[in-house]
């Protein structure tokens, strides 16, 4: 079966490269993936899949009906949205939309998802169960997965696979990770209310900017002395604003940032820990405060059994040096984690690094991929899905 999957993938590869370049040239922002969704739906329909559009606003579901002998449904999630970045690659198929670019590789994700659907639709003898392809919008704003779930995308699904491109891994290679893959990501807003006064008489005022500075510094220092160093935590204040004039002490200051963590216990305790520090400092300097802590997406925790299937499929498909077992997670975030609250799943890293040239990171205006990654992703996922249905989990 693996030989047939590889042969079909090779046959499909020229068409898949065309698809990827079309998608790359026509990126759409989160929640605005109308043309992308229509294009995806057309390809899925041409393969004979059952297609449902406008799932999760602009999402698309395509379902391979299976042979009827296996009642299980396994999902494959890919995302479709682009970023508000001006592309600077100068490729012939560079973005045709000013200020919008597929700088995170979602054009590759969508192409691989379509490739798996096209390939498996040509394997009726494989005795597969039902495969549900989720083409998700709005991953970049961490909203699309919840939209899809709300519209029933995970109904009756027993397991789910996903992938994400990674430029630090060479093309034609994959990275497999057991356990935590990405971090939980939350949003933080802290507003300090003091009392304004003359800049020459600070003792008559309550300086909100200075108090905010104490809070920001204390939060950073406290991580190393109050949090378990074996459970990574990153707190970044990305915006701070306050004050009206250079000689007037500010009566208010607002800070916003992001909080990333891997361990569930750490994640659960973060709001209380942050408020304790803010409250103590404000009490000391007689200021008032308001904290808005918004839970984002949880950590992606890969299921052991499904990750083992991905590893076995990868090792059987590729040479030993093309399969990496990742020893460290990322503190980036992924709303794939929301699907894992509905069913067990596993996500892997798809290498897209180009040989002999500089590889720019994700979200960079010069980010590029080695397109040989497409066939690697299609074969790996197609064979993993086949192996899933051969096992009685």
Number of C-alpha atoms within 10 A of each C-alpha: 12 16 10 11 22 20 14 20 23 15 13 17 18 11 12 23 18 13 22 23 19 18 26 22 20 21 29 25 21 22 21 18 22 16 14 24 21 16 14 25 22 12 18 26 14 9 17 16 21 14 18 14 16 14 21 24 18 24 31 25 26 26 21 22 16 21 14 11 10 13 13 16 22 23 26 24 21 26 28 33 31 29 23 18 18 17 22 13 14 9 12 8 15 19 25 13 15 11 14 21 32 31 26 23 26 25 27 30 25 23 29 27 28 24 28 24 25 23 22 23 17 13 16 10 10 15 15 25 22 21 23 24 26 25 30 31 33 27 23 20 15 19 19 28 28 20 19 24 16 13 15 12 23 22 12 14 18 16 22 27 25 19 23 21 25 22 22 16 20 20 24 23 24 32 24 23 25 22 17 19 26 25 28 25 26 21 18 21 17 22 21 25 22 23 16 19 18 14 16 10 10 13 10 13 17 23 27 28 23 14 23 26 14 15 21 18 11 14 19 14 11 13 15 11 9 10 13 12 10 8 13 15 22 14 18 16 17 10 10 16 14 17 17 12 9 9 11 17 26 26 20 24 22 20 20 18 16 17 22 27 26 25 18 13 10 17 21 12 10 17 17 10 15 17 17 11 16 24 16 12 19 21 11 9 13 15 19 18 21 14 18 13 20 14 15 19 22 25 30 27 22 24 20 15 15 22 21 17 19 27 23 16 22 26 17 14 20 16 11 11 10 17 21 18 12 14 11 12 16 14 20 13 23 23 24 30 24 19 23 21 12 16 17 19 26 30 27 25 22 27 28 28 26 21 10 6 7 11 19 17 16 17 16 18 21 19 20 22 21 16 19 17 22 28 25 23 30 30 27 26 24 23 23 23 25 21 17 20 18 14 8 5 8
